[in-house]
Amino acid sequence: MQTQQQSGSAHPDIIDLGKLFGILLDAKWGIIVCVFLFTLLGSVYSVLSTPIYQADALVQIEKKSGGISSLIGEGFGGSFSQDSSSSTEIAIIRSRLVLGETVDNLNLTTVASPVYTPYVGKGLARLAGDQAKIQITRIDVSQDEELNVNGALTLVLKNNETRSYDLYTAGDKPLFVLSGKAGEPASGNGVELFVSEIAGKEGQEFIVRQVARIDAINRLKEMLEITEEGRQTGILKLSMLGEDKTEIERLLNDISQNYLLQNVARQSAEAEKSLTFLQNQLPNIKKNLTNSEDVLNNYRLENGSVDLSLEASTTLQGMIALEAQLNELTFKESEISQRFTPDHPSYLALLDKRDTLLNEKVRLEKQIQKLPLTQREVLRLTRDVEVNQQIYLQLLNKTQELQIVRLVQWEI
């Protein structure tokens, strides 16, 4: 007996498959019933659960063409690019400026939803093809001490054919508020209501309530997802999930449209501001150009025709190019100083570029001092004329471009 016990405990990890199979066989009906029930419950859940739809929209971020900053050439390697980054545009789309407009346009502060039997009512209505729908265009609720109309309301569909309804206060003891028909304004007991669309079975109830505008904006922000397609592609993907595919499609279309319209308005305002600035500067630039031309012509008349040597002509072109770049840097510094401190890398790069140009200007001025007096004076006066002419033509061309941009944006 002792030997048998020792042999049985010598292999405690051995599994008796036959014994396990026998246990499963004895409980086969319980296992079959459990599998059947869970399969049935899973099937019912998958059939009754409400489908979730996804709507997508693509928005391309384009380079801005307006503004004084576009006067600056691209000779600085794009260090001061004004292109909007994807993160900036995403923040704009998710801002109250854009989403708030959608909330106002689609009246999202009014929330109306049908009342179904818990868990299965919505799924059965969808399978039967008689889902209840309602769309409220406007609702104004003023507090009424007698009816206590200051919270949720219950709307009951009386007749689907005539689309008539009754409105009650919500709660354990509902009180009658008003009666009305879809497509017609209704008012009573401090409530003004316009139901544009309603459908469902007779007796179908809807819960109607108003939410704060900021709450509606935050809810819309939670529903909206924005990602960039690829890396630095400038294409944003807007997506939204919801039970009503028509509703989420309508929301995305309105958000996209509002973003594009505010973008056009923003660029139009920038172009208008820049255009006003340039139009105020053009008379002064034109006057400077005329004066410099008169001084040059008078000097030539007094001293006869003075031809510049090849060296002087080359130096003149170099000085003109330097003056143009220095003028560009002056424009840019006035703009970048409003965005960055002097310690910012972009600001430091601008200062380094200006120091380099000033050093080159000093070198050319030393070369000019070696020329004869008349050539030096003609070179100086010619340089003033050329620089003023470049500035004038540049501002004139930009003014014309901004006028065209403004006209196009007004058409949009």
Secondary structure, DSSP 8 states (H G I E B T S, - for coil): -HHHHHHHSS-TT---HHHHHHHHHHTHHHHHHHHHHHHHHHHHHHHHS---EEEEEEEE------SGGGGS-STTTTTT-----HHHHHHHHTSHHHHHHHHHHTTTTEEEEE---TTTHHHHHHHHT---EEEEEEEEE---TTTT-SS-EEEEEEETTTTEEEEEE-SSS--EEEEEETTSEEEETTEEEEEEEEESSTT-EEEEEE--HHHHHHHHHHHEEEEESSSS--EEEEEEEES-HHHHHHHHHHHHHHHHHHHHHHHHHHHHHHHHHHHHHHHHHHHHHHHHHHHHHHHHHHH------HHHHHHHHHHHHHHHHHHHHHHHHHHHTTTS-TTSHHHHHHHHHHHHHHHHHHHHHHHHHTS-HHHHHHHHHHHHHHHHHHHHHHHHHHHHHHHHHHHHHHH-
